[in-house]
């Protein structure tokens, strides 16, 4: 299910980016606004995906420190 969630959120972000590409009004700053929105969506998605996957598959497993040594 982890891959499904990452792909699903990625498709939602891509849809939001595509909608914002066509909805923005024409003008002097259209390219700047498009670039800003797409870069923001991409950065936020990557940060979310890395954090989400890092929590699901940690590199270091947690250890209990309150157990005796023989256990």
N, C-alpha and C positions, 0 to 999 in steps of 0.2 A: 504493500500500500504506500510505501514511502515515495517510490518513483511516480506513482499516480498523482499524489498530492502536488509534487513539484511540477509535473507536466500540466496539471489542471490550473494551478496558479499562474504558470507561464503562459498558458493560452489566454487566461483572463487579462493578464498584463499586456499581451500582444493585441488583444481586442481593444483595450483601452487606448493603447498607442495608435492603432489604426483609426479609431474614431476621432481621436484628437488631431490626427494628421489632416482629416478632411473637414473638421468642424471649425478649426481656427479661421478667423477672418483674414482676408487678404490685406496686406499692408506692408509698411516699410520693415517691420520687425517680424515678419512671418517666419523666416528661416531661423531666427534666433529663438523664437517661442517654440517652434517644432523641435529644434535641437535640445532645448532645455527640458522640455517635457519628456522626450524619449530618453535622454540621458538620466533624468531623475527616475523614471520608471525602471530602467535597466539596472541602475545602481541599487535601488531599493529591493528589486527582485533578487539580485545576486546576493545581497546581504541577508535577506530572509532565507534563501535557499541554503546558503552555507551554514547559517546558524541552525536551521531546522535539521539538516542532515548531520551536523556535528553533534547535536543532542541525541539523535537516534542511534548513531554509531560512534561512540566516543573512542578516542585513541587509547586512553588510560581508563581502565575500569576502576570504579570507586572501591575502597577497602574500608572495612569497619575497624576502628582503632580501639573499641572497647572490649574486644575478645581476648581471651588468654592465649598465650603463645602456643599451647599444645593443640589448639583448635585452628 
